[in-house]
């Protein structure tokens, strides 16, 4: 929509004046709406939760009370959602939780006090007739000790050659290091699963064990583990590229370049994964096309991403790009957050929720992707046509710079790729699984702040790849690292590539 134009020269002056004023009024209203949306967005950024589950009361609260706390807004958001789940979907309270059967049980018996051990009538001793039993979760505090390894040495007392045989040392993660494999693995898990920076771990060691270990030493352990895992991650990459469907996303990670600039360089972790399968983080200093070009090579398959242009012209000639409906919905959500009176944005969200509800019903039924594909053709195609029709109509009436106009423009520019999601049974409607894999990185960088050097980037990416692959495959990461890491550095590249989390899980089963 453009600015109001001047009336034709031969028009009636009074009518032309009215037409000009009406055009200016329409333009002013749209401009005011755009400014109100910008103001509202700033309030949401400061005071509102980042959830995309919208609530009218929540948004009104933001308008009327700019100083409201995030906790108050979150409380309001739990009252009445725009789209309610069906009644049968609402979860009931599970009652008292039972503790896992695989945890070992340690029993203790509480005896009755002496005054309760005799009958109040005849004063005879009461007999034990049973026990009331209850279970609580407990733990033993971690305790540190020095493991002394004594290797047996043998020699022949009858020969003069002086032959001596010594028991071999088992393979270790850090050869000749002062830390056991368990300590090294705990350091990795604490940093990349629990997001505990190395300087805090050093403080814990000093407090709990009275041992001062420098951060440089801890960092050396982490870097050696990352270097050992790089061939394993190469194996994960081969597993992914052997498939036909990948999701990709990227996120920032600060890196120290030691170039005396006084600030960190913004590097990127490119993430490639398969739903229900492993994932790989690829470290790169930039966000240009070189990253996916290098990783994908001539791969021909289905690549699902957001609308970022760096994914254009990558892979082989038969690569198929599909879009992400979650990004589409997010834009309309932002528009509704900025202007809760925007009926069009609200209706588009409802239509998009109906599109996602088809897949949600399949998940509730634990049905196959073939059944999902059939239901999509039967029900989702209708919503797809309606969304396209309304986006075409809105493009002619809304201000392009408004939040709703930008949401419509994004949807129309990505439409072919969005529509392709319904053409392939295995393709998800959204890229959310890839985004969820980025969350540990986002939480981690708030704690460990940055990567120490560009040489450390690929090593950190290797650790993150293994940890996230174990999480997605529901594997115990500590058990995996304990089994794979000792002696890994001495294995050949081909041997290491066969120790991926997927292969380890298959062998274990």
C-alpha positions as CSV (number, residue, x, y, z in Angstrom):
1,X,0.0,0.0,0.0
2,X,1.4,3.4,-1.1
3,X,1.1,6.9,0.3
4,X,-2.1,8.9,-0.7
5,X,-1.8,10.3,-4.2
6,X,-2.9,13.6,-5.5
7,X,-6.4,13.9,-7.2
8,X,-6.7,14.2,-11.0
9,X,-6.4,17.8,-12.3
10,X,-10.0,17.9,-13.8
11,X,-11.8,16.6,-10.7
12,X,-14.3,18.6,-8.7
13,X,-12.3,20.7,-6.2
14,X,-14.5,19.8,-3.2
15,X,-14.8,16.1,-4.1
16,X,-11.0,16.0,-4.8
17,X,-10.4,17.7,-1.4
18,X,-12.6,15.0,0.4
19,X,-10.9,12.2,-1.5
20,X,-7.5,13.5,-0.6
21,X,-8.4,13.9,3.1
22,X,-9.9,10.4,3.2
23,X,-6.7,9.0,1.7
24,X,-4.6,10.9,4.2
25,X,-6.8,9.6,7.1
26,X,-6.5,6.0,5.9
27,X,-2.7,6.4,5.7
28,X,-2.6,8.0,9.1
29,X,-4.6,5.2,10.7
30,X,-2.3,2.6,9.2
31,X,0.8,4.6,10.3
32,X,-0.6,4.8,13.8
33,X,-1.3,1.1,13.8
34,X,2.3,0.4,12.7
35,X,3.7,2.6,15.5
36,X,1.4,1.1,18.1
37,X,2.6,-2.4,17.0
38,X,6.2,-1.3,17.3
39,X,5.6,0.0,20.8
40,X,3.7,-3.1,21.8
41,X,6.5,-5.3,20.5
42,X,9.0,-3.5,22.8
43,X,6.7,-4.0,25.8
44,X,6.3,-7.7,25.0
45,X,10.1,-8.0,24.7
46,X,10.6,-6.5,28.1
47,X,7.6,-7.8,30.1
48,X,6.0,-10.7,28.3
49,X,6.8,-14.4,28.0
50,X,8.2,-15.7,24.8
51,X,5.6,-18.5,24.5
52,X,3.5,-18.6,21.3
53,X,0.4,-19.8,23.2
54,X,-1.6,-16.6,23.0
55,X,-4.1,-15.3,25.5
56,X,-6.3,-12.3,25.2
57,X,-6.1,-11.5,29.0
58,X,-2.4,-11.7,28.8
59,X,-2.1,-9.3,26.0
60,X,-4.6,-6.8,27.5
61,X,-2.5,-6.9,30.6
62,X,0.5,-5.8,28.7
63,X,-1.3,-2.9,27.2
64,X,-2.9,-1.6,30.4
65,X,0.0,-2.2,32.7
66,X,3.4,-1.7,31.1
67,X,5.3,-2.4,34.4
68,X,3.7,-5.8,35.0
69,X,6.1,-8.5,35.9
70,X,6.7,-11.6,33.7
71,X,5.3,-13.8,36.5
72,X,2.0,-12.0,36.5
73,X,1.8,-12.2,32.7
74,X,2.5,-15.9,32.8
75,X,-0.2,-16.4,35.4
76,X,-2.7,-14.6,33.2
77,X,-1.6,-16.7,30.2
78,X,-2.8,-19.9,31.9
79,X,-6.5,-18.8,32.1
80,X,-8.1,-19.0,28.7
81,X,-6.2,-19.8,25.5
82,X,-7.5,-18.8,22.1
83,X,-7.4,-22.4,20.9
84,X,-8.3,-24.9,23.6
85,X,-7.3,-28.5,23.4
86,X,-10.1,-31.0,23.3
87,X,-11.5,-32.1,26.6
88,X,-10.2,-35.7,26.2
89,X,-6.7,-34.3,25.6
90,X,-6.4,-32.5,29.0
91,X,-4.1,-34.4,31.2
92,X,-5.4,-35.7,34.6
93,X,-3.3,-35.4,37.7
94,X,-1.2,-38.6,37.8
95,X,-1.4,-38.9,41.5
96,X,1.6,-39.9,43.6
97,X,4.5,-40.6,41.4
98,X,6.2,-44.0,41.6
99,X,10.0,-44.3,41.7
100,X,11.7,-46.2,38.9
101,X,12.1,-49.9,39.3
102,X,15.6,-49.9,38.0
103,X,16.9,-47.8,40.9
104,X,18.5,-50.0,43.7
105,X,16.6,-50.2,46.9
106,X,18.3,-49.7,50.3
107,X,16.2,-50.7,53.2
108,X,16.2,-49.4,56.7
109,X,14.0,-50.6,59.5
110,X,12.6,-48.3,62.2
111,X,11.9,-50.1,65.5
112,X,9.1,-49.0,67.8
113,X,10.2,-47.0,70.8
114,X,10.6,-49.1,74.1
115,X,7.4,-47.7,75.6
116,X,5.4,-48.9,72.6
117,X,6.8,-52.5,72.6
118,X,4.6,-53.8,75.4
119,X,0.9,-54.5,75.6
120,X,-0.8,-51.8,77.8
121,X,-3.2,-54.5,79.2
122,X,-1.0,-57.5,80.1
123,X,2.4,-55.9,79.8
124,X,3.6,-58.7,77.5
125,X,6.1,-57.9,74.7
126,X,4.3,-57.1,71.4
127,X,5.2,-59.3,68.4
128,X,6.2,-57.9,65.1
129,X,3.3,-58.6,62.6
130,X,4.5,-56.6,59.6
131,X,5.8,-53.3,58.3
132,X,4.3,-50.1,56.9
133,X,6.5,-49.4,53.9
134,X,7.2,-46.1,52.1
135,X,9.7,-45.0,49.4
136,X,11.6,-41.8,48.9
137,X,14.3,-40.8,46.5
138,X,17.7,-40.4,48.2
139,X,21.3,-40.0,47.1
140,X,24.8,-40.6,48.4
141,X,27.0,-37.4,48.3
142,X,29.8,-37.6,45.8
143,X,33.1,-38.4,47.5
144,X,36.5,-38.1,45.9
145,X,39.3,-40.6,46.5
146,X,42.7,-41.5,44.9
147,X,42.6,-44.7,42.9
148,X,45.9,-46.5,43.3
149,X,46.6,-48.9,40.5
150,X,49.2,-51.6,41.2
151,X,50.3,-53.6,38.2
152,X,51.6,-57.0,38.9
153,X,55.2,-57.7,37.7
154,X,56.4,-61.3,37.2
155,X,59.9,-62.7,36.6
156,X,61.3,-66.2,36.2
157,X,63.5,-67.1,39.3
158,X,65.3,-69.8,37.3
159,X,66.4,-68.0,34.1
160,X,69.3,-65.6,34.0
161,X,67.9,-63.5,31.1
162,X,66.0,-61.2,33.6
163,X,62.7,-61.4,31.6
164,X,60.0,-59.3,33.4
165,X,56.3,-59.3,32.5
166,X,54.0,-56.5,33.7
167,X,50.2,-56.4,33.6
168,X,49.1,-54.0,30.8
169,X,47.3,-50.7,31.7
170,X,43.7,-50.5,30.4
171,X,43.1,-47.8,27.8
172,X,42.3,-44.3,29.2
173,X,40.8,-41.1,27.9
174,X,43.7,-38.9,29.0
175,X,46.8,-41.0,28.9
176,X,49.2,-40.3,31.9
177,X,46.7,-37.7,33.2
178,X,45.9,-37.3,36.9
179,X,42.1,-37.7,36.4
180,X,40.3,-40.9,35.9
181,X,37.9,-41.6,33.0
182,X,35.0,-41.0,35.3
183,X,36.2,-37.5,36.3
184,X,36.8,-36.5,32.7
185,X,33.4,-37.8,31.6
186,X,31.7,-36.0,34.6
187,X,33.4,-32.8,33.4
188,X,32.0,-33.2,29.9
189,X,28.5,-34.0,31.1
190,X,28.5,-31.2,33.6
191,X,29.4,-28.6,30.9
192,X,27.5,-29.8,27.9
193,X,24.5,-31.4,29.5
194,X,24.1,-29.3,32.7
195,X,25.7,-26.2,31.2
196,X,28.2,-25.8,34.2
197,X,31.2,-23.7,33.1
198,X,34.7,-25.0,33.8
199,X,35.5,-22.3,36.4
200,X,32.5,-23.4,38.5
201,X,33.5,-27.0,38.2
202,X,37.0,-26.0,39.4
203,X,35.5,-24.2,42.4
204,X,33.4,-27.3,43.2
205,X,36.5,-29.5,43.1
206,X,38.3,-27.2,45.4
207,X,35.4,-27.0,47.8
208,X,34.5,-30.7,47.8
209,X,37.9,-32.4,47.4
210,X,40.4,-29.7,48.5
211,X,42.1,-30.0,45.1
212,X,43.1,-27.0,43.0
213,X,42.8,-27.9,39.3
214,X,43.3,-25.0,36.9
215,X,40.7,-24.2,34.3
216,X,43.4,-24.7,31.6
217,X,43.8,-28.3,32.7
218,X,40.0,-28.8,32.6
219,X,39.9,-27.2,29.2
220,X,42.6,-29.5,28.0
221,X,40.5,-32.5,29.0
222,X,37.5,-31.1,27.1
223,X,39.5,-30.4,24.0
224,X,41.1,-33.8,23.9
225,X,37.7,-35.4,24.2
226,X,36.4,-33.2,21.4
227,X,39.3,-34.1,19.2
228,X,38.8,-37.9,19.9
229,X,35.1,-37.6,19.0
230,X,35.6,-35.9,15.6
231,X,35.9,-39.2,13.7
232,X,32.7,-40.4,15.5
233,X,30.9,-37.3,14.3
234,X,32.1,-38.0,10.8
235,X,30.4,-41.3,11.1
236,X,27.2,-39.7,12.2
237,X,27.4,-37.4,9.2
238,X,27.6,-40.4,6.9
239,X,24.5,-41.9,8.5
240,X,22.6,-38.6,8.0
241,X,23.7,-38.2,4.3
242,X,22.7,-41.8,3.6
243,X,19.1,-40.9,4.4
244,X,16.7,-38.9,2.2
245,X,15.4,-36.3,4.7
246,X,17.2,-33.7,6.8
247,X,16.2,-30.7,8.9
248,X,18.7,-27.8,9.2
249,X,19.0,-24.7,11.3
250,X,21.8,-22.5,12.6
251,X,22.6,-20.5,15.8
252,X,25.2,-18.0,16.9
253,X,28.2,-18.8,19.2
254,X,30.7,-16.2,20.3
255,X,34.4,-17.1,19.6
256,X,37.6,-15.5,20.9
257,X,39.9,-14.9,17.9
258,X,42.7,-13.3,20.0
259,X,43.1,-10.5,17.3
260,X,43.2,-7.7,19.8
261,X,39.8,-6.3,18.8
262,X,38.5,-6.5,22.3
263,X,35.3,-8.3,21.4
264,X,34.3,-11.8,20.4
265,X,33.7,-12.9,16.9
266,X,30.1,-14.1,16.1
267,X,30.5,-17.6,14.7
268,X,27.8,-20.1,13.9
269,X,26.9,-23.7,14.6
270,X,25.0,-25.2,11.7
271,X,22.8,-28.1,12.8
272,X,21.7,-31.0,10.6
273,X,19.5,-33.8,11.9
274,X,16.8,-36.3,11.1
275,X,13.6,-36.5,13.1
276,X,13.9,-39.5,15.5
277,X,17.6,-39.8,14.6
278,X,21.0,-38.3,15.3
279,X,22.2,-34.8,14.6
280,X,25.4,-33.1,13.8
281,X,26.7,-29.6,14.6
282,X,29.0,-28.1,12.1
283,X,31.2,-25.1,13.2
284,X,31.8,-22.2,10.9
285,X,33.1,-18.7,11.4
286,X,30.4,-17.2,9.1
287,X,26.7,-17.6,8.2
288,X,27.2,-17.6,4.4
289,X,26.4,-20.5,2.0
290,X,29.8,-22.0,2.4
291,X,28.7,-23.9,5.5
292,X,25.8,-25.9,4.0
293,X,27.7,-26.3,0.7
294,X,30.6,-27.9,2.5
295,X,28.4,-30.2,4.7
296,X,25.8,-31.3,2.1
297,X,28.1,-31.7,-0.9
298,X,26.1,-33.3,-3.7
299,X,23.5,-34.7,-1.4
300,X,20.1,-35.2,-3.1
301,X,17.2,-35.4,-0.7
302,X,14.6,-33.4,1.1
303,X,16.0,-30.4,3.1
304,X,13.7,-28.6,5.5
305,X,14.7,-25.2,6.7
306,X,13.4,-21.7,7.4
307,X,13.5,-19.0,4.8
308,X,17.1,-18.1,5.2
309,X,18.7,-17.5,1.8
310,X,22.0,-19.3,2.6
311,X,20.2,-22.6,2.0
312,X,19.6,-21.7,-1.7
313,X,21.5,-23.5,-4.3
314,X,23.1,-26.1,-2.0
315,X,23.3,-29.9,-2.4
316,X,22.9,-31.9,-5.5
317,X,20.7,-31.1,-8.5
318,X,17.7,-33.1,-7.2
319,X,17.6,-31.6,-3.7
320,X,14.1,-30.6,-2.7
321,X,13.6,-27.6,-0.3
322,X,10.6,-27.7,2.0
323,X,9.5,-24.9,4.4
324,X,8.5,-24.6,8.0
325,X,4.9,-23.9,9.1
326,X,6.0,-23.0,12.6
327,X,7.9,-20.0,11.3
328,X,4.8,-19.0,9.3
329,X,2.6,-19.3,12.4
330,X,5.2,-17.4,14.5
331,X,4.9,-14.3,12.3
332,X,1.1,-14.2,12.7
333,X,1.5,-14.8,16.4
334,X,3.8,-11.7,16.6
335,X,1.2,-9.7,14.6
336,X,-1.5,-10.7,17.1
337,X,0.7,-9.9,20.1
338,X,1.2,-6.4,18.7
339,X,-2.4,-5.9,17.9
340,X,-4.9,-8.1,19.8
341,X,-7.8,-6.4,18.0
342,X,-6.5,-7.7,14.7
343,X,-9.2,-10.2,13.8
344,X,-7.4,-11.3,10.6
345,X,-4.2,-12.3,12.4
346,X,-6.3,-14.3,15.0
347,X,-8.2,-16.1,12.3
348,X,-5.0,-17.0,10.5
349,X,-3.6,-18.5,13.7
350,X,-6.7,-20.6,14.2
351,X,-6.4,-21.9,10.6
352,X,-2.8,-22.8,11.1
353,X,-3.6,-24.5,14.4
354,X,-6.2,-26.6,12.5
355,X,-3.4,-27.6,10.1
356,X,-1.2,-28.7,13.0
357,X,-4.1,-30.5,14.7
358,X,-4.1,-33.1,11.9
359,X,-0.6,-34.1,12.8
360,X,-1.4,-33.9,16.6
361,X,-4.2,-36.4,16.2
362,X,-1.8,-38.8,14.4
363,X,0.6,-38.5,17.3
364,X,-2.1,-39.2,19.8
365,X,-3.0,-42.4,17.9
366,X,0.7,-43.4,17.5
367,X,-0.1,-43.9,13.8
368,X,2.4,-44.4,11.0
369,X,3.6,-41.7,8.6
370,X,1.6,-43.4,5.9
371,X,-1.6,-42.8,7.9
372,X,-0.5,-39.3,8.6
373,X,0.0,-38.7,4.9
374,X,-3.5,-40.0,4.1
375,X,-5.1,-37.8,6.8
376,X,-3.2,-34.8,5.5
377,X,-4.6,-35.3,2.0
378,X,-8.1,-35.7,3.4
379,X,-8.2,-32.8,5.9
380,X,-5.1,-30.6,5.7
381,X,-5.4,-29.8,2.0
382,X,-8.6,-27.9,2.8
383,X,-6.9,-25.7,5.3
384,X,-3.9,-25.2,2.9
385,X,-6.2,-23.8,0.2
386,X,-8.0,-21.5,2.7
387,X,-4.7,-20.1,4.1
388,X,-3.5,-19.4,0.6
389,X,-6.7,-17.7,-0.4
390,X,-6.8,-15.4,2.7
391,X,-3.1,-14.5,2.3
392,X,-3.8,-13.4,-1.3
393,X,-6.7,-11.3,-0.1
394,X,-4.8,-9.8,2.8
395,X,-1.8,-8.8,0.6
396,X,-4.1,-6.3,-1.2
397,X,-5.4,-4.6,2.0
398,X,-2.7,-4.6,4.8
399,X,0.2,-2.2,5.1
400,X,3.3,-4.1,3.9
401,X,5.4,-2.8,6.8
402,X,3.0,-3.8,9.5
403,X,3.4,-7.0,11.4
404,X,0.5,-8.7,9.6
405,X,1.8,-7.5,6.3
406,X,5.2,-9.0,7.0
407,X,3.6,-12.3,8.1
408,X,1.6,-12.4,4.8
409,X,4.6,-11.5,2.7
410,X,6.7,-14.3,4.4
411,X,4.0,-16.9,3.9
412,X,3.5,-16.0,0.2
413,X,7.3,-15.9,-0.5
414,X,7.6,-19.4,1.0
415,X,4.4,-20.8,-0.3
416,X,5.7,-23.4,-2.7
417,X,8.1,-24.8,0.0
418,X,5.4,-24.8,2.6
419,X,2.9,-26.6,0.4
420,X,5.5,-29.3,-0.3
421,X,5.3,-30.4,3.3
422,X,2.1,-32.2,2.4
423,X,3.6,-34.0,-0.6
424,X,6.0,-36.3,1.3
425,X,4.8,-38.6,4.1
426,X,8.0,-38.4,6.1
427,X,8.2,-34.6,6.2
428,X,7.2,-32.8,9.4
429,X,5.1,-29.6,9.2
430,X,7.7,-27.6,11.1
431,X,11.4,-27.4,11.8
432,X,10.8,-27.3,15.5
433,X,12.8,-30.5,16.2
434,X,15.9,-28.8,14.7
435,X,15.2,-25.7,16.8
436,X,14.8,-27.7,19.9
437,X,18.3,-29.2,19.3
438,X,19.6,-25.6,19.5
439,X,18.2,-24.9,23.0
440,X,21.1,-26.6,24.9
441,X,23.5,-24.4,22.9
442,X,21.5,-21.3,23.8
443,X,21.4,-22.2,27.5
444,X,25.1,-23.2,27.4
445,X,26.4,-20.0,25.9
446,X,24.7,-18.0,28.7
447,X,26.9,-19.9,31.1
448,X,30.2,-20.7,29.4
449,X,29.9,-17.4,27.4
450,X,32.1,-18.2,24.4
451,X,34.4,-20.7,22.7
452,X,38.1,-20.0,23.4
453,X,39.5,-20.1,19.9
454,X,38.5,-21.0,16.3
455,X,40.6,-24.2,16.6
456,X,38.4,-25.2,19.5
457,X,35.1,-24.7,17.5
458,X,35.1,-28.1,15.7
459,X,36.0,-29.9,18.9
460,X,33.1,-28.3,20.8
461,X,30.8,-29.0,17.9
462,X,31.8,-32.7,18.0
463,X,30.9,-32.9,21.7
464,X,27.6,-31.2,21.2
465,X,26.8,-33.5,18.3
466,X,27.4,-36.6,20.4
467,X,25.5,-35.3,23.4
468,X,22.5,-34.1,21.4
469,X,22.4,-37.3,19.3
470,X,22.3,-39.3,22.6
471,X,19.5,-37.1,23.9
472,X,17.4,-37.5,20.7
473,X,18.0,-41.2,20.6
474,X,17.1,-41.5,24.3
475,X,20.5,-43.0,25.2
476,X,22.4,-42.5,28.5
477,X,25.2,-40.2,27.4
478,X,27.4,-41.0,30.4
479,X,27.2,-44.8,29.6
480,X,27.9,-44.1,26.0
481,X,31.0,-42.0,26.7
482,X,32.2,-44.4,29.3
483,X,32.1,-47.2,26.8
484,X,33.4,-45.4,23.7
485,X,36.0,-42.8,24.9
486,X,38.7,-44.9,26.6
487,X,41.2,-45.8,23.8
488,X,39.2,-43.9,21.2
489,X,42.2,-41.7,20.2
490,X,44.3,-44.8,19.3
491,X,41.6,-46.3,17.0
492,X,41.7,-45.8,13.3
493,X,39.3,-43.4,11.6
494,X,37.2,-46.3,10.1
495,X,36.9,-47.9,13.5
496,X,35.9,-44.7,15.2
497,X,33.2,-44.0,12.5
498,X,31.5,-47.3,13.5
499,X,31.1,-46.2,17.1
500,X,28.3,-43.7,16.5
501,X,25.5,-43.5,19.1
502,X,23.1,-45.3,16.7
503,X,25.6,-48.1,16.1
504,X,26.4,-48.4,19.8
505,X,22.7,-48.6,20.6
506,X,22.1,-51.3,18.0
507,X,25.1,-53.3,19.3
508,X,23.9,-52.9,22.9
509,X,20.4,-54.2,22.0
